[in-house]
Amino acid sequence: MNGLPRAERARRARVRAAGARRRAREVAAPRDGRELSLDQLYARDHGVCQVCFTPCPREQASKDHRIPLAKGGAMGEGNEQLAHKRCNSRKKDRVGPKRKGLRRKSFTRKVRPRHIELPEGVEPDDVF
């Protein structure tokens, strides 16, 4: 067709399809207030990754959804948090940092409370 090997054409098609699925989830996701830009999110969370609770340089920062869109999470500031790109990638579509190597939220540490409604079927113990 266009001179690319079949495997490369198939890989590109999978990447396009994954992007289309993500955009469809974003369009269908309920809205929870206004969405924050990455700069606003960085200022609100004081430059601290909300997954591993370590300082996050601006160039390594990304926007993470506490409750993933794939699990019924909403778009908006109530469901967004700052995360390292690596932490965000490792968390994938999990509701909380459950994977080995990701730290769990310390309840003794003072962190601004997050008041969000959990979707049906998600238990509070699954979040933190």
PLY file of the C-alpha trace (Angstrom):
ply
format ascii 1.0
element vertex 128
property float x
property float y
property float z
element edge 127
property int vertex1
property int vertex2
end_header
0.00 0.00 0.00
2.21 2.81 1.19
5.52 0.96 1.37
5.44 0.17 5.09
5.72 -3.40 6.31
2.47 -5.05 7.37
3.53 -5.18 11.05
4.20 -1.42 11.10
0.83 -0.66 9.46
-0.89 -2.87 12.05
0.96 -1.16 14.93
-0.03 2.29 13.67
-3.65 1.17 13.31
-3.66 -0.05 16.95
-2.23 3.29 18.13
-4.89 5.22 16.18
-7.64 2.99 17.58
-6.40 3.45 21.16
-6.44 7.23 20.68
-9.96 7.08 19.27
-11.16 5.04 22.28
-9.58 7.56 24.68
-11.21 10.52 22.93
-14.59 8.71 23.01
-14.26 8.15 26.79
-13.39 11.83 27.29
-16.42 12.96 25.31
-18.75 10.56 27.15
-17.30 11.22 30.63
-19.44 13.22 33.03
-18.20 16.73 33.83
-17.20 17.61 37.39
-16.71 21.37 37.40
-14.10 22.98 35.21
-11.02 21.26 33.86
-7.66 22.57 35.03
-4.68 23.15 32.78
-1.45 21.43 33.74
-0.06 24.76 35.02
-3.11 25.30 37.26
-2.89 21.71 38.50
0.83 22.13 39.24
0.12 25.26 41.32
-2.85 23.68 43.14
-0.90 20.54 44.13
2.24 22.58 44.97
4.39 20.59 42.53
3.99 17.34 44.47
3.06 14.09 42.73
-0.19 12.85 44.28
0.67 9.20 43.57
4.12 8.93 45.19
4.10 12.22 47.19
7.54 13.37 46.03
8.40 16.69 44.34
7.60 16.65 40.64
9.71 18.78 38.26
7.50 20.67 35.80
8.94 18.86 32.76
8.05 15.46 34.31
4.51 16.49 35.34
1.31 15.08 33.85
-2.41 15.21 34.57
-3.83 12.07 36.17
-7.44 11.12 36.89
-7.90 9.75 40.42
-10.77 7.61 39.18
-9.85 6.73 35.58
-12.25 7.65 32.80
-12.32 3.96 31.88
-13.70 3.20 35.37
-16.42 5.87 35.19
-14.45 8.84 36.57
-15.50 12.38 35.73
-13.63 15.05 33.80
-12.90 18.08 35.96
-10.88 19.44 38.84
-12.50 17.17 41.42
-11.03 14.09 39.73
-7.70 15.47 38.49
-4.36 15.32 40.22
-0.71 15.99 39.45
1.51 12.96 38.82
4.92 12.18 37.40
4.60 10.88 33.85
6.15 7.62 35.08
3.74 7.29 38.04
0.79 8.02 35.75
1.95 5.37 33.26
2.51 2.77 35.97
-0.88 3.47 37.56
-2.61 2.85 34.19
-6.40 2.54 34.66
-6.25 1.60 38.34
-8.24 3.63 40.83
-5.39 3.94 43.33
-1.68 3.18 43.67
-2.08 -0.59 44.13
0.86 -1.75 42.08
4.15 -2.82 43.63
6.54 0.11 43.74
3.81 2.74 44.06
3.41 4.15 47.53
0.06 4.11 49.25
-1.34 7.33 50.61
-0.22 7.95 54.17
-3.17 8.90 56.34
-0.87 10.53 58.90
0.52 12.96 56.37
-1.34 16.24 56.00
-2.72 16.36 52.49
-5.55 18.59 51.33
-8.75 16.46 51.47
-10.28 15.41 48.20
-14.06 15.40 48.19
-15.23 13.35 45.24
-18.14 11.03 44.67
-17.17 7.50 43.79
-18.87 5.81 40.84
-21.13 2.87 41.47
-19.16 -0.29 42.20
-16.01 1.48 43.44
-15.34 1.10 47.15
-13.46 3.74 49.19
-10.82 1.11 50.07
-10.08 0.75 46.35
-9.18 4.43 46.05
-6.38 4.73 48.61
0 1
1 2
2 3
3 4
4 5
5 6
6 7
7 8
8 9
9 10
10 11
11 12
12 13
13 14
14 15
15 16
16 17
17 18
18 19
19 20
20 21
21 22
22 23
23 24
24 25
25 26
26 27
27 28
28 29
29 30
30 31
31 32
32 33
33 34
34 35
35 36
36 37
37 38
38 39
39 40
40 41
41 42
42 43
43 44
44 45
45 46
46 47
47 48
48 49
49 50
50 51
51 52
52 53
53 54
54 55
55 56
56 57
57 58
58 59
59 60
60 61
61 62
62 63
63 64
64 65
65 66
66 67
67 68
68 69
69 70
70 71
71 72
72 73
73 74
74 75
75 76
76 77
77 78
78 79
79 80
80 81
81 82
82 83
83 84
84 85
85 86
86 87
87 88
88 89
89 90
90 91
91 92
92 93
93 94
94 95
95 96
96 97
97 98
98 99
99 100
100 101
101 102
102 103
103 104
104 105
105 106
106 107
107 108
108 109
109 110
110 111
111 112
112 113
113 114
114 115
115 116
116 117
117 118
118 119
119 120
120 121
121 122
122 123
123 124
124 125
125 126
126 127
